[in-house]
């Protein structure tokens, strides 16, 4: 295995309850590594703490115990070298598309900034919408703006918290394809949280499967399939079914899980 | 040349609403349509005409010789214009409101941003603000005279007091209720505290601050009349008191009231224009109107 860039060691998280002793254990002894340039997905049942884990990894939350390191350095605060893409409404509604994408480029010269913004607006397919405001765009276009904003800042790592979760099915399919295309051309490390197993198998190099609360990493599935991945290929279906089974779910609606 | 792939979801709401709007405007050309421009203008004018007629009739039937008819009021306004007093008084009132209100914005917005952001400062100052807030500016009149004497500063101070609280309170609430996601995104991009306030907190709160400013301007204009009843010799508030004291000229009293109402309407229309800027329009999306 390649060198880990993100290391999660013995991470536990408990939220205080209303009274003492009412604590909610969300994460319990989570261990994981993400290698440089890898696209790793975290899947798990809803409410299991996937988002909490990603928020800790990004430095927005402090874990109760354990450690997250990036390139060997412990993470305590968010850092522009690691940009977070939120599920919804992460773009600034008071800035237009152009200004949003340029948000992380305050230090650049005007000329550089212009070029970078144009490049990423083009990459996410929003050419012609530079002066539009987020509320004038569809949900999918807003997520494109946010992805472009993240890429434009040229981070080493991108954290994505169910970035396509609020989108309709067809838009989601298109966004996944575009994400893989962009990831291949930009060579970023991506840690991607989703509740959608199919999404994980379509985009990831590896899928980390979390248990219900208190969550830990239950299994890791390598998705060593060539890209582009076809949704009806035997390899794809096999990985998908494997994860379904590991998560204790039946493939037939109405049937009780065997696992 | 590179061929750009257009995402599937690009075909959205925008196109459909604009066709709907144009359909509506085509329809509104017809007089028969109750939503046409014609009816939208006729309705309020008709209502005003009805009101003025009833007012005139009521004065005549009651036989009052002090309370003016709409005609008396109109002649009163003409008289004020001819004497050059109307413009002078309007300017005096607007001047005082502008100063008091501008000071309130300059103090209230930064104060609200700081108190909304730093919870310890809020703990220390909020009770103080909540105690000062319900004290009517009119109760401050003796204090204003004591501090500022017979000058424009006294009414300006009262207007400031009346309008600073709605602005501060609206700003505090806006910061406290700000979406966490904007804050996290801003932190992620490594903004300094100054940048955070200017580029994110202020901008995220601006729609609600403008709503606070609108309410405050209404209050400021409301208070100018009371403020001008003390110690000054110009302004629409002075006009009303003076007309009453110097010869029971109720036509001029009501003329002053009408001018106050009209200018209040204009001020509100002006502030509403602020809501149309691109930078804040997002904050009003999804309203019924």
Interface residues (C-beta under 8 A of the other chain):
Chain A: X58 X60 X77 X78 X79 X80 X82 X83 X84 X86 X88 X89 X90 X92 X93 X94 X95 X96 X103 X104 X106 X122 X125 X126 X127 X133 X134 X135 X136 X137 X138 X139 X140 X141 X144 X153 X167 X168 X170 X171 X174 X178
Chain B: X4 X5 X6 X7 X8 X9 X10 X12 X13 X14 X179 X181 X182 X184 X185 X187 X188 X189 X190 X195 X200 X203 X204 X206 X278 X279 X280 X281 X282 X283 X285
